[in-house]
């Protein structure tokens, strides 16, 4: 009955536009034609006028007047849009974006709102490019402005993009529907016809029709609500500032809110389903603090009168920065003090910090095109750390920046990585740009730059960048120019706050006694892929340095090695420290080899102080033995960040074939004396990752011996843990991770405590609140028998806490019963008990279970088309599913199986970078097992003697 539904849409969309506009009102309502109902112009002999993916540049949108009516009963929406356009070349065609919309009417009007034609204009479609072309029989003249008027309708989308439906269950068990939008990167075109590219910034005046039981939200505040026909209300929102289409947002729901005001008068509100209203208060406190912080840090007022933050029950990503109406997953915004752990609290704080940073980086200043999305996401990721450290110092967020950079190194040390700034044209390629390189590597390169230039210079440079490009679009080069305080001759003459390009060399930053060309340096970090490996050799008073590209998948002895190294060179801001002084020394390395004089008296030297630089360090010719001795005898001579960095680099070098495994294992021998959480968990994390690989293989003795060694080696720290929520953030994180691992390794004491806590919880019918730091561990042990598993699934169904549901879902996937794991996957695919938004997380969780990793791989292969339909090719969910399932494999047979599957979906696989990355990752695992299983076996045997 699709055609009948579409006919209804067409009829309804005409009736939607009731009032006739005047020149002063300029509503998005259809002006009257001169006489009667016009007949449409013929499309005969017309072919689509545009062949490129990117829109022509000769028509510029200035202002959208958008009317929408989403019907939450029939699940359709109808609307009209009137777009003021500026024509810069004579043309008969207007080409813009539209996807999945039923266009019922299109006309073009002049400045006086007079129709250019007395007939309805023909609309041609190019679905492969998601474009429509509207033909005007009269030429649109260069230098003139017109109004393009379109009526349209569609079903509210299934899934997570465009204008889509979401549901939640009320306290009485009633299923309630809401409509929400998510447009980034290329889905505004699913909600209304538009020029859906980031450089086409415009103003938006939005009107939304709704039933009185609902509220509507958009980027700007409501200025007026009027009653229209059939008892509907129409909310009329203030005109927006100039912005890109992907930032437009609207939500129609029945949510409740809490509100406060920032020190500069911005009204901040947190919206959530009525039953979850009590979980909104922490987010409100954070959002107010963050907006105050950013206004001061950027020295630019937040330009809108309000900022709404809303928790959407169905949401694919973590959050979205729509200007003035940021949207979130419930777990990214809601905080339940009784159920949310300290890690949950940190997550909510960081996500809010990220999205509010975007109000400046991304919204106020937007990248010109998606190839530079890192200018949005890298900055927002880095500002998470700066903002949370300033506003919530007790959360110790700086401890997590290391992990962000370690994640980037893991991705960037595969040959299939990409440069930070990379070409991306079609929607799938654009979605793939939202990855570890844009977010994490972008943040780490900015961290390096900040330390390189100093905090004050960095801050004043980005303020200059934000001021200069406000309400505009920018490129990489614009950022480097702002940081180097240079600008064009035109800007210099006009008295802007910068220097002429001729003066730039004179004002170049002095780093380690050398003049710096910032642009040349930063191009080596943003326009070439990969991460450098700096190899250090001590020769008396000299350090000899060599830089190579760091690769974990190709050994130096491989024939491919030299060809993969060709053409790579970075400008590396080296930092180092010796035992002779507390000074952090600096040196800019711009050539393949270099040398530094450190003096004869230094007994050790540590490069990349506090890992402020984005590079891996290898200490050749006994250098690692010196580091091992230092950690064993006086580990506090190095900061906790330096200790963590050494551990990370050593094990990465093992994978890459530069260091024997026993050297890295010897290095972490000092950890029994380590009192800081971060290096302790870093070393423990590598042992745990070895265990997770080995337990999925038929290596029972080795699995047992490694478990026994870990429990024995970390016995003291395990026994120190209490089953409570007491202590600092670091102590609580250590407790959570270490007890989880101890129980996973079948430590009897841990299992006994977990079972007792679960028994008490079960007998109380869930009224006893478990300590949040250990709840996941307790649930996981409780899920091992039928009764406990069923009780947890029941609690999952009725819980109002997203944090608790996440912990229970993980516990359910720890079952050793493959039938239960299969049932979970089926529930996730169905999308009712386990929401579709959580399916990719569920798949990753099951893949970590030794009983589930092959089961879930078969599930993914069988349901591949359904998964792509749910999440869209190129989305982070699809990427996580591929990497999360194949990342558990470590045998040649499993590698072949992955290759065969990708061959069977060749057309889709060829569009994705992640398929190549996953193959490389499995190859890395296979090689690691082949090279390191025996050394690990022998090393453990020696330790257990």
VEXSESE-413172 format. One line per field, with one value per residue (C-alpha): residue number from 1; x, z, y. Coordinates in steps of 0.5 Angstrom, whole numbers. Each point is the difference from the previous one (the first is absolute). Example, Ala and Ser with C-alpha at 12.3 -4.5 7.8 and 13.67 -1.06 7.14 Angstrom:
<atoms>
n = 1, 2
px = 25, 2
pz = 16, -2
py = -9, 7
</atoms>
This chain:
<atoms>
n = 1, 2, 3, 4, 5, 6, 7, 8, 9, 10, 11, 12, 13, 14, 15, 16, 17, 18, 19, 20, 21, 22, 23, 24, 25, 26, 27, 28, 29, 30, 31, 32, 33, 34, 35, 36, 37, 38, 39, 40, 41, 42, 43, 44, 45, 46, 47, 48, 49, 50, 51, 52, 53, 54, 55, 56, 57, 58, 59, 60, 61, 62, 63, 64, 65, 66, 67, 68, 69, 70, 71, 72, 73, 74, 75, 76, 77, 78, 79, 80, 81, 82, 83, 84, 85, 86, 87, 88, 89, 90, 91, 92, 93, 94, 95, 96, 97, 98, 99, 100, 101, 102, 103, 104, 105, 106, 107, 108, 109, 110, 111, 112, 113, 114, 115, 116, 117, 118, 119, 120, 121, 122, 123, 124, 125, 126, 127, 128, 129, 130, 131, 132, 133, 134, 135, 136, 137, 138, 139, 140, 141, 142, 143, 144, 145, 146, 147, 148, 149, 150, 151, 152, 153, 154, 155, 156, 157, 158, 159, 160, 161, 162, 163, 164, 165, 166, 167, 168, 169, 170, 171, 172, 173, 174, 175, 176, 177, 178, 179, 180, 181, 182, 183, 184, 185, 186, 187, 188, 189, 190, 191, 192, 193, 194, 195, 196, 197, 198, 199, 200, 201, 202, 203, 204, 205, 206, 207, 208, 209, 210, 211, 212, 213, 214, 215, 216, 217, 218, 219, 220, 221, 222, 223, 224, 225, 226, 227, 228, 229, 230, 231, 232, 233, 234, 235, 236, 237, 238, 239, 240, 241, 242, 243, 244, 245, 246, 247, 248, 249, 250, 251, 252, 253, 254, 255, 256, 257, 258, 259, 260, 261, 262, 263, 264, 265, 266, 267, 268, 269, 270, 271, 272, 273, 274, 275, 276, 277, 278, 279, 280, 281, 282, 283, 284, 285, 286, 287, 288, 289, 290, 291, 292, 293, 294, 295, 296, 297, 298, 299, 300, 301, 302, 303, 304, 305, 306, 307, 308, 309, 310, 311, 312, 313, 314, 315, 316, 317, 318, 319, 320, 321, 322, 323, 324, 325, 326, 327, 328, 329, 330, 331, 332, 333, 334, 335, 336, 337, 338, 339, 340, 341, 342, 343, 344, 345, 346, 347, 348, 349, 350, 351, 352, 353, 354, 355, 356, 357, 358, 359, 360, 361, 362, 363, 364, 365, 366, 367, 368, 369, 370, 371, 372, 373, 374, 375, 376, 377, 378, 379, 380, 381, 382, 383, 384, 385, 386, 387, 388, 389, 390, 391, 392, 393, 394, 395, 396, 397, 398, 399, 400, 401, 402, 403, 404, 405, 406, 407, 408, 409, 410, 411, 412, 413, 414, 415, 416, 417, 418, 419, 420, 421, 422, 423, 424, 425, 426, 427, 428, 429, 430, 431, 432, 433, 434, 435, 436, 437, 438, 439, 440, 441, 442, 443, 444, 445, 446, 447, 448, 449, 450, 451, 452, 453, 454, 455, 456, 457, 458, 459, 460, 461, 462, 463, 464, 465, 466, 467, 468, 469, 470, 471, 472, 473, 474, 475, 476, 477, 478, 479, 480, 481, 482, 483, 484, 485, 486, 487, 488, 489, 490, 491, 492, 493, 494, 495, 496, 497, 498, 499, 500, 501, 502, 503, 504, 505, 506, 507, 508, 509, 510, 511, 512, 513, 514, 515, 516, 517, 518, 519, 520, 521, 522, 523, 524, 525, 526, 527, 528, 529, 530, 531, 532, 533, 534, 535, 536, 537, 538, 539, 540, 541, 542, 543, 544, 545, 546, 547, 548, 549, 550, 551, 552, 553, 554, 555, 556, 557, 558, 559, 560, 561, 562, 563, 564, 565, 566, 567, 568, 569, 570, 571, 572, 573, 574, 575, 576, 577, 578, 579, 580, 581, 582, 583, 584, 585, 586, 587, 588, 589, 590, 591, 592, 593, 594, 595, 596, 597, 598, 599, 600, 601, 602, 603, 604, 605, 606, 607, 608, 609, 610, 611, 612, 613, 614, 615, 616, 617, 618, 619, 620, 621, 622, 623, 624, 625, 626, 627, 628, 629, 630, 631, 632, 633, 634, 635, 636, 637, 638, 639, 640, 641, 642, 643, 644, 645, 646, 647, 648, 649, 650, 651, 652, 653, 654, 655, 656, 657, 658, 659, 660, 661, 662, 663, 664, 665, 666, 667, 668, 669, 670, 671, 672, 673, 674, 675, 676, 677, 678, 679, 680, 681, 682, 683, 684, 685, 686, 687, 688, 689, 690, 691, 692, 693, 694, 695, 696, 697, 698, 699, 700, 701, 702, 703, 704, 705, 706, 707, 708, 709, 710, 711, 712, 713, 714, 715, 716, 717, 718, 719, 720, 721, 722, 723, 724, 725, 726, 727, 728, 729, 730, 731, 732, 733, 734, 735, 736, 737, 738, 739, 740, 741, 742, 743, 744, 745, 746, 747, 748, 749, 750, 751, 752, 753, 754, 755, 756, 757, 758, 759, 760, 761, 762, 763, 764, 765, 766, 767, 768, 769, 770, 771, 772, 773, 774, 775, 776, 777, 778, 779, 780, 781, 782, 783, 784, 785, 786, 787, 788, 789, 790, 791, 792, 793, 794, 795, 796, 797, 798, 799, 800, 801, 802, 803, 804, 805, 806, 807, 808, 809, 810, 811, 812, 813, 814, 815, 816, 817, 818, 819, 820, 821, 822, 823, 824, 825, 826, 827, 828, 829, 830, 831, 832, 833, 834, 835, 836, 837, 838, 839, 840, 841, 842, 843, 844, 845, 846, 847, 848, 849, 850, 851, 852, 853, 854, 855, 856, 857, 858, 859, 860, 861, 862, 863, 864, 865, 866, 867, 868, 869, 870, 871, 872, 873, 874, 875, 876, 877, 878, 879, 880, 881, 882, 883, 884, 885, 886, 887, 888, 889, 890, 891, 892, 893, 894, 895, 896, 897, 898, 899, 900, 901, 902, 903, 904, 905, 906, 907, 908, 909, 910, 911, 912, 913, 914, 915, 916, 917, 918, 919, 920, 921, 922, 923, 924, 925, 926, 927, 928, 929, 930, 931, 932, 933, 934, 935, 936, 937, 938, 939, 940, 941, 942, 943, 944, 945
px = 0, 6, -3, -7, 5, 3, -6, -2, 6, -1, -7, 2, 6, -4, -5, 5, 2, -6, 1, 2, 7, 1, 6, 1, -1, 4, -3, 2, -7, -2, -2, -6, 1, -4, -5, -3, 4, 6, 2, 7, 5, 2, 7, 1, 6, 3, 6, 3, 5, 5, 5, 4, 0, 1, -5, 1, 3, -4, -7, 1, -5, -1, -6, -5, -7, -2, -7, 0, -6, 2, -6, 2, -6, 1, 7, 1, 2, -2, 3, 2, 6, 2, 7, 3, 5, 5, 2, 7, 0, -6, -4, -6, 1, 0, 4, 0, -1, -6, 0, -6, -5, -6, 0, -7, 1, 6, -1, 5, -2, 4, 2, -8, -2, -3, 0, 5, -4, -8, 1, 3, 7, 3, 5, 5, 3, 7, -1, 7, 3, -6, -1, -6, 0, -6, -1, -2, -2, 2, 7, 2, 5, 7, 0, -7, -4, -6, -4, 0, -7, -1, -5, 2, -1, 2, 0, 4, 6, 2, 7, 4, 1, -5, -6, -2, -4, 2, -4, 0, -4, -4, -1, -6, 3, -3, 4, 1, 3, 4, 3, 8, 5, 7, 3, 7, 4, -5, -7, -4, -2, -4, -4, -1, 3, 6, 7, 3, 8, 3, 3, -8, -1, -7, -5, -6, -7, -3, -8, -2, -7, -2, -5, -1, 2, 7, 5, 5, 7, 5, 7, -4, -5, -7, -2, -8, -5, -6, -6, -1, -5, -3, 3, 7, 5, 5, 7, 3, 8, 4, 5, 6, 7, 4, 2, 0, -6, 3, 0, -8, -4, -7, -3, -8, -1, -3, 6, 1, 6, 4, 3, 5, 4, 7, 4, -1, -7, -1, -6, 2, -5, 1, -6, -1, -6, -4, 2, 7, -1, 4, 6, 1, 3, 7, 0, -3, 5, 6, -3, -1, 7, 3, -3, 2, 7, 0, -2, 6, 5, -2, -2, -6, -7, -4, -5, -6, -5, -1, 3, -4, 3, -5, 1, -3, -2, 2, 7, 5, 6, 2, -3, -1, 2, -6, 1, -4, -4, 6, -3, 3, -1, -3, 7, 3, -4, -4, 4, -4, 4, -2, 2, 5, 7, 6, 2, -8, 1, 6, -3, -6, 5, 5, -6, -3, 6, 1, -6, 0, 7, -3, -5, 7, 4, -5, -6, 3, 6, -1, 4, 0, -1, -1, 8, 2, -6, 6, 0, -7, 1, 8, -1, -7, 4, 6, -5, -3, 6, 2, -7, -1, 7, -2, -8, 1, 7, -2, -2, 8, -2, 7, 2, -5, 4, 5, -5, -3, 7, 1, -6, 2, 7, -3, -4, 5, 6, -4, 1, -7, 0, -2, 3, -4, -2, -3, -4, -7, -6, -6, -4, 3, 7, -2, -3, 7, 3, -3, 6, 6, 4, -5, -1, 6, 6, -3, 0, 7, 3, -4, 3, 7, -1, -3, 7, 4, -3, -1, -7, -1, 2, -4, -6, 1, 1, -7, -4, 3, -2, -7, -1, 3, -5, -6, -6, 4, 4, 8, 5, 6, 4, -4, 1, 8, 0, -4, 5, 6, -4, 1, -6, -1, 3, -7, -2, 7, -2, -7, 3, -2, 4, 5, 7, 1, 3, 6, 1, -2, 8, 2, -6, 1, 0, 7, 0, 7, 4, -3, -5, -6, -5, -6, -4, 6, 0, -7, -1, 4, -5, -6, 1, 4, -3, 4, 4, 8, 4, 6, 6, 5, 7, 5, 7, 4, -3, -4, -7, 0, -7, -4, -7, -4, -7, -3, -4, -2, -2, 6, 7, 6, 3, -6, 1, -6, 4, 4, -6, -5, 6, 1, -2, -2, 3, -2, 2, 0, 0, 4, 1, 4, 2, 7, 1, 5, -5, -7, -1, -4, 5, -3, 3, -4, 2, -2, 5, 0, 6, 3, 4, -1, 6, -2, 6, 4, -2, -8, -1, -7, -4, -8, -2, -7, -1, -7, -2, -2, 3, -4, 6, 3, 7, 4, 7, 5, 6, -2, -4, -6, 4, 2, -7, -2, 5, -2, -7, 2, 5, -4, -6, -2, 6, -5, -7, -6, -1, 7, -1, -6, 3, 6, -5, -4, 6, 3, -6, -1, 7, -1, -6, 4, 6, 5, 0, 0, -6, 4, 3, -7, -2, 6, -1, -7, 3, 1, -8, 0, 3, -5, -5, -3, -6, 2, 6, -2, -6, 4, 4, -5, -4, 5, 0, -7, 0, 4, -4, -6, 3, 3, -7, -3, 5, 1, 6, -3, 7, 2, -7, 1, 7, -1, -6, 4, 6, -5, -4, 7, 4, -6, -2, 1, -4, -6, 0, 0, -6, -7, -7, -2, 0, 5, 6, 3, -2, 6, -1, -7, 2, 6, -5, -5, 5, 4, -6, -3, 6, 2, -7, 0, 7, -4, 3, -4, 0, -3, -5, -2, -1, -4, -4, -2, -2, -4, -4, -1, -2, -5, -3, -2, -3, 5, -2, 7, 5, 6, 7, 0, 7, -1, -7, 2, 5, -6, -5, 5, 1, -7, -2, 4, -6, -7, -4, 5, 0, -7, -1, 5, -4, -6, 3, 3, -7, -2, 5, 0, 8, 4, 6, -3, -3, 7, 3, -5, 1, 7, -1, -5, 5, 5, -4, 3, -7, 1, -8, -1, 5, -4, -6, 3, 2, -7, -3, 5, -2, -7, 1, -5, 3, 7, -1, 3, 5, 3, 1, 7, 2, -3, 4, 6, -1, -2, 6, 5, -3, 4, -7, -3, 6, -2, -7, -1, 5, -5, -6, 3, 1, -7, -3, 5, -5, -5, 6, 2, -8, 0, 6, 2, 7, 6, -4, 4, -4, 1, 8, -1, -3, 5, 6, -3, -2, 7, 4, -1, 3, 8, 0, 2, -7, -4, 4, -2, -7, 0, 3, -6, -5, 2, 1, -7, -2, 5, -4, -2, 7, 4, -4, 3, 7, -2, 0, 7, 2, -3, 3, 7, -2, -1, 6, 4, -4, 2, 8, 0, -3, 6, 5, -2, -3, 6, 4, -6, -1, 8, 0, -6, 3, 6, -4, -4, 7
pz = 0, -1, -6, 4, 6, -5, -3, 7, 1, -6, 2, 7, -2, -4, 6, 5, -3, 2, 0, -6, 1, -1, -2, 7, 3, -5, 4, -3, -3, -7, -4, -4, -7, -5, -2, 3, 1, -5, -4, 0, -5, -4, 2, -7, -4, 7, 3, 7, -1, 5, 0, 6, 7, 3, -2, -4, 3, -4, 4, 8, 5, 4, 5, 1, 2, 2, 2, 3, 2, 3, 1, 6, -1, -8, 1, -6, -1, -5, -1, -4, -1, -3, -1, -2, -5, -3, -7, -3, -7, -5, 1, -2, 6, 7, 3, 7, 5, 1, 2, 1, 0, -4, -4, -1, -2, -2, -3, 0, 2, -1, 5, 0, 1, -7, -3, -6, -3, 0, 0, 5, -1, -2, 5, -3, 5, 0, 6, -1, 2, 5, -5, -3, -5, -1, -7, -1, -7, 1, 1, 8, -1, 3, 5, 2, 6, -1, 5, -1, 3, 0, 4, 2, 4, 3, 5, 6, -1, 3, 3, 2, -5, -3, 3, 4, 5, 7, 6, 7, 5, 5, 8, -2, -6, -5, -6, -2, -7, -1, -6, 0, -5, -2, -6, 1, -5, -6, 2, 1, -7, 3, 4, -5, -7, 1, -2, 4, 0, 6, -4, -2, 7, 1, 5, 2, 2, 2, 2, 2, 1, 6, 4, 7, 4, -3, 0, -6, 0, -5, 0, 2, 5, -1, -1, -1, 0, -4, -1, -7, -3, 3, 7, -2, 3, -4, 4, -4, 2, -1, -6, 1, -1, -6, 0, -4, -1, 4, 6, -1, 5, 3, 5, 1, 7, 6, 5, 6, 1, 6, -2, 3, -3, -1, 3, -7, 0, -5, 2, 0, 1, 0, -3, 1, 0, 7, 3, 0, 2, 6, -4, -3, 6, -1, -7, 1, 5, -5, -6, 4, 2, -7, -3, 5, -1, -8, 0, 4, -3, -7, 2, -5, 3, -2, -5, 1, 6, 2, 0, 0, 2, -2, 2, -6, 1, -7, -2, -4, 2, 7, -1, -5, 0, -3, 1, 6, 0, 2, -1, 5, 1, 7, 2, -2, 4, 5, 7, 5, 7, 2, -6, -4, 2, 0, -7, -2, 3, -4, -6, 1, 1, -5, -6, 3, -1, -7, -2, 3, -3, -7, 1, -2, -3, -6, 1, 0, -4, -5, -4, -7, -2, 3, -1, 5, 5, 5, 1, 3, 4, 2, 3, 4, 2, 3, 3, 4, 4, 0, 3, 5, 3, 1, 2, 4, 2, 5, -6, -2, -8, -2, 2, -6, -5, -1, -1, -6, -3, 1, -4, -5, -1, 0, -6, -3, 0, -5, -8, -1, 4, -3, 0, 5, -6, -5, -6, 1, -5, 0, 7, 2, -1, 4, 6, 0, 1, 7, 3, 5, -5, 0, 8, 3, -4, -1, 7, 1, -5, 3, 7, -3, -4, 7, 4, -6, -1, 8, 3, -1, -7, -2, 3, -3, -7, 1, 2, -6, -4, 3, -1, -7, -3, 4, -3, -6, -2, 0, -2, 3, -2, 3, 7, -1, -2, 6, 4, -3, 0, -7, -5, -7, -3, 0, 7, 2, -3, 3, 7, 2, 6, -4, -4, -7, -4, -1, 7, 2, 0, 5, 5, -1, 7, 2, 2, 3, -3, -7, -4, -2, -6, 4, -7, -2, 6, 1, -7, 2, 5, -4, -7, 1, 3, 6, 6, 1, 3, 3, 2, 5, 0, 6, -2, 5, 1, -6, -2, -7, -2, -6, -3, -3, -1, 5, -2, 4, -6, -4, 3, -1, -3, -5, -8, 1, 5, -4, -5, 6, 3, -7, 0, 8, 4, 6, 3, 7, 6, 5, 7, 5, 7, 4, 7, 0, 0, 1, -6, -6, -6, -7, -7, -7, -5, -7, -3, -1, 5, 5, 6, 7, 5, 7, 4, 3, 7, -2, 2, -3, -5, -1, -7, -1, 7, 3, -7, -3, -6, -5, -2, 3, 3, -1, 4, -3, 2, 7, 1, 2, 6, 2, 1, 3, 5, 1, 2, 4, 4, 0, -4, 3, -3, -6, 0, 0, -7, -2, 3, -4, -6, 1, 1, -6, -5, 2, -1, -7, -2, 2, -5, -5, 0, 3, 7, 3, 5, 6, 0, 0, 5, 5, -1, 4, 5, 4, 1, 6, 3, -4, 4, -6, -4, -7, -1, 4, -4, -6, 1, 3, -6, -5, 4, 0, -8, 0, 4, -4, -7, 3, 4, -7, -2, 2, 4, 7, 4, -3, 2, 7, 1, -2, 4, 6, -1, 0, 6, 4, -3, 2, 6, 5, -4, -1, 7, 2, -4, 4, -3, 1, -4, 5, -2, -6, -7, -1, 5, -2, -7, 2, 5, -6, -5, 5, 3, -7, -2, 6, 0, -8, 2, 5, 6, 6, 5, -6, -2, 7, 1, -6, 1, 7, -3, -5, 5, 4, -6, -3, 7, 1, -7, -2, 5, 3, -4, -2, 1, -7, -1, 0, -2, -7, 3, 5, -6, -4, 5, 2, -8, 0, 2, -3, 6, 1, -8, 0, 6, -4, -6, 3, 4, -7, -3, 6, 2, -1, 1, -7, 4, 4, -7, -3, 6, 0, -8, 1, 6, -5, -5, 5, 0, -2, -3, -8, 0, 5, -5, -6, 3, 2, -7, -2, 5, -3, -7, 2, 3, 5, 7, -2, -4, -7, 2, 5, -5, -2, 7, 1, -6, 3, 7, -3, -4, 6, 3, -2, 0, -5, -5, -5, 1, -1, -6, -3, 2, -3, -7, 0, 2, -4, -4, 6, 4, -6, -1, 7, 1, -7, -3, 2, 7, 6, 2, -6, 1, 7, -2, -5, 5, 6, -3, -4, 5, 4, -5, 0, -4, -8, -1, 3, -4, -6, 2, 1, -7, -3, 3, -2, -7, 0, 2, -5, -3, 8, 2, -5, 2, 7, 3, 6, -4, -1, 7, 3, -5, 2, 7, 0, -4, 6, 5, -4, 0, 7, 2, -5, 3, 7, 3, 1, 3, 5, 2, 2, 3, 5, 1, 3, 4, 3, 2
py = 0, 5, 3, 2, 2, 5, 3, 1, 4, 4, 2, 2, 4, 4, 1, 2, 6, 4, 7, 4, 4, 8, 3, 2, -7, -4, -7, -6, -1, 0, 7, -1, -1, 5, -4, -7, -6, 0, -6, -2, 1, -6, -4, -2, 1, 2, -4, 1, 7, -2, -6, 1, -2, 7, 5, 6, 6, 5, 0, 2, -1, 6, -2, -6, 1, -7, -3, -7, -4, -7, -4, -5, -4, -2, 1, 5, 7, 5, 7, 6, 4, 6, 2, 7, -2, 5, -2, 2, -3, 0, -7, -3, -5, -1, -6, -2, -6, -4, -8, -4, 6, 0, 7, 2, 7, 5, 7, 6, 7, 7, 5, 2, -7, 0, -7, 0, -5, -1, -8, -5, -1, -6, -4, -5, -5, -3, -5, -2, 7, 1, 6, 4, 5, 5, 3, 7, 2, 7, 1, 2, 6, 0, 5, 0, -4, -5, -4, -7, -3, -8, -4, -7, -6, -7, -5, 1, -4, -7, 0, 6, 5, 6, 1, -6, -3, -3, -3, -1, -3, 4, -2, -3, -5, 5, 0, 8, 2, 6, 3, 2, 3, -2, 3, -1, -1, 0, -1, 6, -1, -6, 5, 6, 2, 4, 2, -6, 2, 3, 7, 1, 4, 4, 2, -4, 2, -7, -1, -6, -3, -4, -3, 4, -7, 1, 6, 1, 2, 3, 4, 7, 1, 1, 7, -2, -5, 0, -4, -3, -5, -6, 2, 0, 5, 3, 2, 6, 0, 6, 0, -3, 2, -1, -8, -6, -5, -6, 4, 2, -4, -2, -4, -1, -4, 0, 1, 4, 4, 4, 7, 4, 7, 1, 6, 3, -1, -6, -4, -8, -5, -8, -4, -7, -5, 1, -6, 2, 7, -1, -2, 7, 4, -2, 2, 7, 1, -2, 4, 6, 0, -2, 6, 5, -4, 1, 7, 2, -5, 2, 7, 0, 0, -6, 3, -3, 2, -7, -7, -6, -7, -6, -8, -3, -8, -2, 3, -3, 4, 3, 7, 5, 8, 3, 7, 2, -7, -5, -7, -6, -8, -1, -3, 7, 5, -4, -1, -4, 0, -6, -4, 4, -2, 6, -2, 1, 7, 1, -2, 5, 6, -2, 0, 6, 4, -3, 2, 7, 1, -1, 6, 4, -5, -3, 4, 7, -2, -6, -3, 1, -7, -7, -1, 4, -2, -1, 8, -2, -6, 0, 7, -3, -6, 4, 5, -5, -1, 7, 2, -6, 1, 8, -2, -6, -1, -6, -4, -1, 1, 1, -8, -2, 5, -6, -5, 5, 0, -7, -2, 5, -4, -7, 3, 4, -6, -4, 1, 2, 6, 6, 8, 4, 4, -5, 1, -2, 1, -5, -1, -7, 3, 6, -4, -4, 7, 0, -5, -1, 4, 7, -1, -3, 1, 7, 2, -3, 4, 6, -2, 0, 6, 4, -3, 2, 7, 1, 1, 7, 0, -5, 3, 7, -4, -4, 6, 4, -6, 0, 8, 0, -5, 1, -2, -3, -6, -1, -5, -3, 6, 5, -3, 0, 7, 2, -4, 3, 7, 1, 2, 3, 7, 2, -2, 4, 6, 0, 0, -7, -3, -3, 1, 0, -7, 4, 1, -7, -3, 6, -2, -8, -3, -2, -7, -3, 6, -1, 4, -4, 0, -3, -1, -5, -3, -1, -3, -6, -1, 1, -2, -6, -7, -3, 1, 1, -5, 3, -5, 3, -3, 3, 1, 3, 7, 0, -3, -2, 0, -3, 1, -5, -1, -5, -6, -6, -4, 0, -2, 3, -7, 0, 2, 5, 4, 5, 1, 2, 5, 3, 8, 0, 6, 4, 6, -3, 5, -5, 1, -3, -1, -3, -1, 6, 5, 1, 4, -2, 1, 1, -2, 1, -6, 1, -5, -7, 0, 4, 1, 3, 2, -2, -1, -5, 0, -2, -7, 0, 4, -1, 3, 3, 3, -2, -2, 7, -2, -5, -5, -7, 0, -6, -1, -4, -3, -2, 7, -4, -4, 7, 2, -7, 1, 8, -3, -5, 4, 7, 0, 7, 3, 0, 3, -5, 2, -1, -7, -2, 3, -5, -6, 2, 1, -7, -4, 4, -2, -7, 0, 3, -5, 5, -2, -7, -2, -2, 7, 4, -5, 1, 8, -1, -4, 6, 0, -3, 7, 4, 4, 4, -2, 1, -3, -6, -1, 1, -6, -4, 2, -4, -6, 0, 1, -6, -4, 2, -3, -6, -2, 0, -5, -8, 2, -2, -1, 7, 3, -3, 2, 8, 0, -2, 4, 6, -1, -2, 6, 5, -4, 6, 5, -4, -2, 8, 1, 1, -1, 7, 7, 3, 3, 5, 0, -4, -5, -1, -2, -4, -4, -1, -3, -4, -4, -1, -3, -4, -3, -1, -4, -4, 2, -3, 5, 5, -5, -1, 7, 2, -6, 2, 7, -3, -4, 6, 4, -6, -1, 7, 0, 5, 5, 0, 4, -3, 4, 3, -1, -7, -1, -3, -5, -2, -1, -4, -5, 0, -1, -7, -4, 0, 3, 6, 1, 0, 5, 4, 0, 2, 6, 2, 1, 4, 4, 8, 0, 0, -1, -6, -3, 1, -4, -5, -1, -1, -5, -4, -1, -3, -7, -6, -3, 2, -1, 6, 4, -2, 3, 6, 1, -1, 5, 5, -1, 0, 7, 0, -3, 2, 6, 0, 6, -5, -6, 2, 1, -7, -3, 2, -2, -7, 0, 1, -7, -6, -4, 6, 2, -5, 0, 8, 0, -5, 4, 6, -3, -3, 7, 4, 3, 2, 3, 5, 2, 1, 4, 2, -2, 5, 1, -1, -6, -4, 2, -2, -7, -2, 2, -2, -7, -2, 4, -7, -4, -3, -6, 0, -4, 6, 5, -4, -1, 8, 1, -5, 4, 7, -3, -2, 7, 3, 6, 2, -2, 4, 7, -1, 1, -4, -7, 1, 3, -7, -4, 3, 0, -8, -1, 4, -5, -6, 2, 2, -7, -3, 4, 1, -6, -4, 5, 2, -8, 0, 7, -2, -7, 4, 4, -5, -4
</atoms>
